[in-house]
Structure formats: structure tokens, C-alpha cells
Amino acid sequence: ALHIAAPLGVGRRLIAPHTPAFAAQYPLVDIRLRLSDRKVDLMVEGLDIAFFLGNPEDSSLRIRKIADCERVLCAAPKYLAEFGTPIVPEDLLNSRHNCLLLRYPRSPEYFWTLQTDMGSVKLEVSGKYDADDGDVLTDWAIAARGIVNKPRFDVANHLESGRLVEVLPNTPPLPTIFGCLYPHKKLQDPKVRLFLEHIAVCSKAMI
């Protein structure tokens, strides 16, 4: 069996849709996919691969970068009509705005870092709502509860439909890395190497 972990949004939109094609090509490989936005321990949990968004710090594992992921700030039209549209990054710090935060131990999103003509601006944003599930944050944003910071691929359909509107498009969040972690010896396992190649090819078309 191939034991895989991924964040919820990544798993649902970049991993799970392409897994059946791999399984059909390699019918002897069973797939065990575990999705969670919490940090996982590959060794303790017996995982072959852990996909991630961000910049992992565990130097004992091999890291493979698959792609850079553009991020966007977005909110529902109803929210912006009620609370106003931020014009500059510092507007996010106004008490009238709710920033929807992905929070869990060692969460990377206690701060939002935006790109400006003067360089990166790091903002200690806050709001009434936080969750350890990125899809919950998206649902809250659609329900006009606040402004969310998401990978563009994760909210592309909502932006296209108009359920969400991009906020501060001229000063977007810093992009993040989509990649995977695996123990050094795992890549010698053909099913691990083949699955990584499969996901790398399929996901790049979507990011």
C-alpha cells in the first residue's frame, strides 16, 4: 500500500482527483490517503509521502518542490459592501475587518505577508473566526464572514463564479510552495517515485 498525507484543500483538489488514474495504471498498489491541515509526522504515522503548502523545516526528510502556488486574498461581495473594500494592506488591520485565519499549533498564518512595490509587508492580522480546516475558511468567506488568504487554485471556481472577489490584487500575498516530503530511502520504492511523478505532472496543469 502507498500511504499518503496532504492538507485538505491540496488533497481534495490536487491529489484525490488524479489518484484513480494512477491506481488504474498500477492495480497492485493500494492507496491510503489521509487529509488534514494539521502537521503530520511521517515517521510516527508510517507515511510514504506527505504533500504540503509552505516551507517545511524538517531537514531529516527529503523535500521535493513541485510548483510555486500563487495566493490571493478574497471575500464575498456582500462582505465588501457591508465593511468596505481594503485599498492598502494596512486596511486589513482595521478593527472593522475580519481576517479568516488557519490556526493550529505552529500555524504558518498568524501573519499575512503581502507583496508591495516597497518589498514585503508582514501584517499581524486578526478576526472573529479561525479554524484548522482551510475549506471551513472558504465557506465562511463565501458566507460573507470575512477575508480569506488562499492558494488561487483552491478558490478559482469561486472567483470565476463571483461568489468571491479578489481583494488587494496589486499587493497579493507571497506565493507558497507546493511540494512533498518523504524519507530518503522511500524514493527507491518504485510506487513512491511513480506516484510523485504522476501528481507532479497532473497538478502543474491546475496550479
KEKE-3310 file (N, C-alpha, C; in steps of 0.2 Angstrom, whole numbers, plus 5000, padded with zeros to 4 digits):
npx = (5004:5002:5005:4999:4999:4990:4987:4970:4963:4973:4973:4960:4959:4970:4976:4968:4958:4967:4971:4964:4967:4980:4980:4973:4982:4992:4987:4990:4994:4988:4980:4981:4975:4976:4969:4972:4974:4982:4999:5009:5018:5029:5037:5032:5018:5019:5020:5022:5023:5021:5012:5013:5009:5019:5033:5042:5052:5058:5073:5078:5071:5068:5065:5054:5051:5037:5029:5027:5014:5002:4995:4979:4970:4953:4936:4918:4906:4895:4901:4911:4903:4897:4907:4917:4930:4946:4960:4973:4987:4987:4974:4969:4971:4962:4949:4936:4937:4937:4948:4950:4957:4969:4972:4982:4993:5009:5005:5007:5001:4999:5003:5000:5009:5012:5015:5023:5027:5037:5043:5041:5027:5023:5010:5001:4987:4970:4954:4937:4935:4943:4950:4955:4954:4955:4945:4934:4936:4935:4922:4916:4921:4913:4901:4901:4908:4921:4938:4948:4964:4970:4977:4977:4972:4964:4953:4948:4937:4927:4930:4929:4915:4910:4906:4916:4927:4942:4954:4964:4972:4984:4993:4997:4997:5012:5018:5016:5024:5021:5024:5032:5036:5047:5054:5072:5075:5063:5061:5067:5058:5048:5034:5032:5040:5035:5021:5024:5029:5018:5008:5015:5015:5001:4996:5002:4996:4985:4988)
npy = (4994:5012:5025:5040:5058:5074:5091:5097:5105:5104:5090:5087:5094:5093:5081:5069:5069:5064:5052:5040:5037:5034:5023:5014:5012:5006:4993:4985:4992:4998:5012:5024:5037:5051:5065:5081:5097:5099:5097:5083:5069:5060:5048:5043:5041:5032:5035:5036:5047:5065:5078:5096:5113:5127:5130:5118:5113:5102:5095:5082:5075:5071:5084:5089:5101:5105:5115:5133:5141:5153:5165:5172:5185:5186:5189:5189:5197:5203:5205:5214:5225:5228:5230:5237:5239:5234:5245:5248:5237:5239:5242:5230:5229:5236:5237:5234:5225:5207:5195:5179:5165:5152:5142:5132:5122:5129:5135:5142:5154:5165:5177:5188:5190:5202:5207:5221:5237:5242:5231:5216:5216:5212:5207:5207:5200:5199:5192:5187:5174:5158:5143:5126:5120:5122:5123:5126:5139:5145:5142:5151:5163:5164:5165:5178:5181:5186:5190:5180:5171:5162:5149:5151:5141:5135:5142:5146:5142:5149:5162:5164:5162:5172:5172:5174:5188:5195:5203:5217:5216:5221:5220:5206:5191:5183:5171:5153:5137:5122:5106:5090:5079:5066:5051:5048:5035:5031:5035:5026:5016:5010:5013:5024:5034:5034:5038:5051:5057:5056:5064:5076:5080:5080:5090:5102:5106:5112:5122)
npz = (5000:4997:5007:5010:5014:5015:5015:5017:5007:4996:4995:4991:4979:4972:4973:4976:4965:4954:4958:4956:4942:4943:4951:4942:4932:4939:4946:4957:4967:4982:4988:5002:5008:5018:5024:5031:5039:5049:5055:5051:5056:5048:5050:5063:5059:5049:5035:5018:5009:5011:5006:5005:5008:5008:5018:5023:5038:5042:5042:5041:5032:5015:5003:4990:4978:4969:4963:4962:4971:4968:4978:4985:4991:4996:4996:5000:4989:4996:5009:5007:5003:5015:5024:5018:5005:5006:5003:5004:5011:5025:5028:5032:5045:5051:5063:5059:5050:5047:5047:5041:5048:5047:5059:5070:5081:5078:5067:5051:5048:5056:5053:5039:5024:5012:4995:4990:4981:4988:4994:5004:5016:5032:5041:5056:5057:5062:5068:5070:5068:5067:5061:5060:5047:5031:5021:5028:5031:5018:5016:5026:5021:5009:5014:5018:5030:5032:5026:5017:5015:5002:4992:4975:4966:4974:4976:4964:4956:4964:4963:4949:4948:4954:4967:4976:4978:4972:4983:4986:4974:4969:4978:4982:4992:4997:4986:4989:4992:4983:4987:4992:5006:5010:5017:5015:5009:5004:4991:4983:4982:4969:4968:4975:4969:4956:4959:4964:4952:4944:4951:4951:4937:4934:4943:4940:4929:4935:4944)
capx = (5000:5005:5002:5000:4995:4990:4982:4963:4962:4978:4971:4954:4959:4976:4979:4962:4956:4971:4973:4961:4971:4986:4978:4971:4988:4996:4982:4993:4995:4983:4981:4979:4976:4974:4969:4972:4978:4987:5006:5009:5024:5029:5039:5027:5012:5021:5018:5027:5024:5017:5012:5012:5010:5023:5041:5044:5058:5061:5079:5079:5067:5069:5060:5053:5047:5033:5027:5025:5007:5000:4990:4975:4965:4947:4930:4911:4904:4891:4905:4914:4898:4895:4913:4921:4935:4953:4963:4980:4987:4986:4967:4967:4972:4956:4945:4930:4938:4938:4953:4949:4964:4970:4976:4984:5000:5014:5002:5011:4997:4997:5004:5000:5014:5010:5020:5021:5032:5042:5045:5036:5024:5021:5004:4998:4980:4966:4947:4932:4935:4948:4949:4961:4952:4955:4939:4929:4938:4932:4914:4915:4922:4908:4895:4902:4911:4927:4943:4952:4970:4970:4980:4972:4969:4959:4946:4947:4930:4923:4932:4926:4908:4908:4905:4922:4931:4949:4955:4971:4976:4990:4998:4995:5001:5018:5016:5019:5027:5018:5029:5031:5041:5047:5060:5076:5075:5057:5061:5070:5052:5045:5027:5033:5043:5030:5016:5026:5029:5011:5005:5018:5013:4994:4994:5005:4991:4979:4990)
capy = (5000:5018:5029:5047:5063:5080:5096:5096:5108:5101:5083:5086:5097:5091:5074:5064:5068:5061:5046:5034:5036:5031:5016:5010:5011:5001:4990:4981:4997:5001:5019:5026:5044:5054:5073:5085:5103:5099:5095:5076:5066:5054:5043:5041:5039:5027:5038:5036:5054:5070:5084:5102:5120:5131:5129:5114:5114:5096:5093:5075:5072:5074:5089:5090:5106:5103:5121:5139:5142:5160:5165:5178:5187:5186:5190:5189:5204:5205:5207:5220:5230:5230:5233:5241:5235:5237:5249:5246:5232:5241:5242:5224:5229:5240:5233:5233:5219:5200:5190:5172:5163:5145:5141:5126:5123:5130:5138:5147:5160:5170:5183:5188:5193:5204:5209:5228:5240:5243:5225:5213:5219:5207:5210:5203:5201:5196:5192:5184:5167:5154:5136:5122:5117:5128:5123:5130:5146:5146:5143:5157:5169:5164:5167:5185:5182:5189:5190:5174:5171:5155:5147:5153:5135:5132:5146:5148:5142:5154:5168:5164:5162:5179:5171:5178:5193:5196:5209:5220:5212:5224:5218:5200:5188:5180:5164:5147:5131:5115:5100:5084:5077:5059:5049:5047:5028:5029:5036:5020:5012:5012:5015:5031:5038:5034:5042:5058:5060:5057:5070:5082:5081:5082:5096:5108:5109:5115:5127)
capz = (5000:4997:5012:5008:5018:5012:5018:5015:5000:4992:4994:4988:4973:4968:4974:4975:4958:4950:4961:4952:4936:4945:4953:4936:4929:4944:4950:4963:4973:4986:4990:5008:5008:5024:5023:5037:5038:5054:5054:5052:5057:5043:5053:5068:5056:5044:5029:5012:5006:5014:5002:5009:5005:5013:5018:5029:5041:5044:5037:5041:5026:5008:5001:4983:4976:4963:4959:4966:4971:4969:4983:4984:4997:4993:5001:4996:4988:5002:5015:5005:5003:5021:5028:5014:5002:5008:4997:5005:5015:5032:5029:5035:5052:5054:5068:5056:5045:5050:5043:5042:5049:5048:5066:5074:5083:5074:5061:5047:5046:5061:5050:5032:5021:5006:4991:4988:4977:4993:4997:5008:5022:5036:5045:5061:5056:5067:5066:5075:5066:5064:5061:5057:5041:5026:5017:5033:5030:5012:5017:5029:5016:5004:5018:5020:5037:5032:5021:5017:5011:5000:4986:4969:4963:4979:4976:4957:4954:4967:4959:4942:4948:4958:4975:4980:4974:4974:4987:4986:4969:4967:4984:4984:4997:4994:4984:4993:4988:4984:4987:4996:5010:5010:5020:5010:5006:5001:4984:4980:4981:4963:4968:4978:4964:4951:4961:4964:4945:4942:4954:4948:4930:4934:4947:4937:4925:4938:4948)
cpx = (5004:5001:5004:4996:4996:4986:4975:4962:4967:4975:4965:4954:4965:4978:4973:4959:4960:4973:4970:4965:4977:4985:4976:4977:4992:4991:4984:4994:4989:4984:4977:4980:4973:4975:4968:4976:4982:4994:5006:5017:5025:5032:5035:5021:5013:5019:5024:5028:5019:5017:5011:5012:5013:5030:5042:5051:5062:5067:5081:5075:5069:5063:5060:5049:5043:5031:5026:5018:5006:4995:4986:4972:4959:4941:4923:4909:4899:4895:4908:4909:4896:4901:4918:4927:4942:4956:4971:4981:4985:4979:4965:4967:4966:4952:4939:4931:4939:4942:4952:4955:4964:4975:4976:4991:5005:5011:5006:5007:4994:4998:5002:5005:5012:5015:5018:5027:5038:5045:5039:5034:5021:5016:5002:4991:4976:4958:4943:4933:4941:4946:4955:4959:4951:4949:4933:4930:4935:4925:4912:4916:4916:4901:4896:4904:4917:4932:4947:4959:4971:4975:4975:4969:4963:4952:4945:4940:4925:4924:4929:4918:4906:4906:4910:4925:4938:4950:4962:4975:4982:4995:4996:4999:5007:5016:5019:5021:5023:5023:5027:5037:5041:5054:5065:5076:5069:5057:5064:5064:5049:5039:5027:5035:5038:5024:5018:5026:5022:5007:5008:5016:5005:4993:4997:5000:4985:4982:4992)
cpy = (5006:5023:5036:5052:5069:5085:5095:5099:5105:5094:5083:5089:5095:5084:5069:5064:5064:5054:5040:5032:5032:5023:5011:5008:5005:4998:4986:4986:4999:5008:5021:5033:5047:5062:5076:5091:5104:5096:5087:5074:5060:5048:5039:5038:5034:5029:5037:5043:5059:5076:5090:5108:5124:5130:5125:5114:5108:5094:5086:5071:5075:5079:5089:5095:5104:5110:5127:5140:5150:5160:5172:5179:5188:5187:5190:5196:5207:5208:5214:5226:5232:5233:5237:5237:5238:5240:5248:5241:5233:5242:5236:5224:5233:5235:5231:5226:5213:5197:5183:5168:5155:5144:5134:5127:5124:5133:5143:5154:5165:5177:5182:5192:5195:5207:5216:5231:5241:5237:5222:5216:5213:5210:5205:5204:5197:5196:5188:5176:5164:5147:5132:5118:5122:5128:5126:5137:5149:5147:5149:5163:5169:5166:5174:5186:5185:5188:5184:5174:5163:5155:5148:5147:5133:5136:5149:5148:5147:5161:5169:5165:5169:5178:5174:5183:5194:5203:5211:5216:5215:5223:5212:5197:5185:5173:5159:5142:5125:5110:5094:5083:5069:5057:5047:5040:5027:5030:5030:5015:5014:5015:5023:5036:5039:5039:5049:5061:5061:5063:5077:5085:5084:5089:5102:5111:5113:5121:5134)
cpz = (5000:5002:5011:5013:5014:5016:5014:5008:4995:4990:4990:4981:4968:4968:4973:4968:4953:4952:4958:4946:4937:4947:4947:4933:4933:4949:4956:4968:4976:4989:4997:5009:5014:5023:5030:5036:5044:5052:5055:5053:5053:5046:5058:5065:5051:5037:5024:5010:5010:5010:5007:5005:5010:5013:5024:5032:5043:5040:5037:5035:5020:5006:4993:4981:4970:4959:4964:4965:4972:4974:4982:4990:4993:4999:4997:4995:4993:5008:5013:5005:5010:5025:5024:5011:5004:5002:4998:5010:5022:5033:5033:5042:5055:5058:5064:5052:5049:5045:5046:5043:5050:5054:5068:5076:5078:5067:5057:5046:5051:5058:5042:5029:5014:5002:4989:4984:4982:4996:5001:5014:5026:5041:5050:5061:5061:5064:5071:5074:5064:5065:5058:5051:5036:5022:5022:5032:5023:5012:5020:5025:5011:5008:5021:5027:5037:5026:5022:5013:5009:4994:4980:4967:4968:4979:4969:4955:4957:4964:4953:4942:4951:4965:4979:4975:4977:4978:4987:4980:4967:4972:4986:4989:4993:4992:4989:4989:4989:4983:4991:5000:5010:5014:5014:5006:5002:4993:4980:4979:4974:4963:4971:4972:4958:4953:4961:4957:4943:4944:4952:4942:4930:4938:4944:4932:4928:4942:4944)
residu = (ALA:LEU:HIS:ILE:ALA:ALA:PRO:LEU:GLY:VAL:GLY:ARG:ARG:LEU:ILE:ALA:PRO:HIS:THR:PRO:ALA:PHE:ALA:ALA:GLN:TYR:PRO:LEU:VAL:ASP:ILE:ARG:LEU:ARG:LEU:SER:ASP:ARG:LYS:VAL:ASP:LEU:MET:VAL:GLU:GLY:LEU:ASP:ILE:ALA:PHE:PHE:LEU:GLY:ASN:PRO:GLU:ASP:SER:SER:LEU:ARG:ILE:ARG:LYS:ILE:ALA:ASP:CYS:GLU:ARG:VAL:LEU:CYS:ALA:ALA:PRO:LYS:TYR:LEU:ALA:GLU:PHE:GLY:THR:PRO:ILE:VAL:PRO:GLU:ASP:LEU:LEU:ASN:SER:ARG:HIS:ASN:CYS:LEU:LEU:LEU:ARG:TYR:PRO:ARG:SER:PRO:GLU:TYR:PHE:TRP:THR:LEU:GLN:THR:ASP:MET:GLY:SER:VAL:LYS:LEU:GLU:VAL:SER:GLY:LYS:TYR:ASP:ALA:ASP:ASP:GLY:ASP:VAL:LEU:THR:ASP:TRP:ALA:ILE:ALA:ALA:ARG:GLY:ILE:VAL:ASN:LYS:PRO:ARG:PHE:ASP:VAL:ALA:ASN:HIS:LEU:GLU:SER:GLY:ARG:LEU:VAL:GLU:VAL:LEU:PRO:ASN:THR:PRO:PRO:LEU:PRO:THR:ILE:PHE:GLY:CYS:LEU:TYR:PRO:HIS:LYS:LYS:LEU:GLN:ASP:PRO:LYS:VAL:ARG:LEU:PHE:LEU:GLU:HIS:ILE:ALA:VAL:CYS:SER:LYS:ALA:MET:ILE)
# end
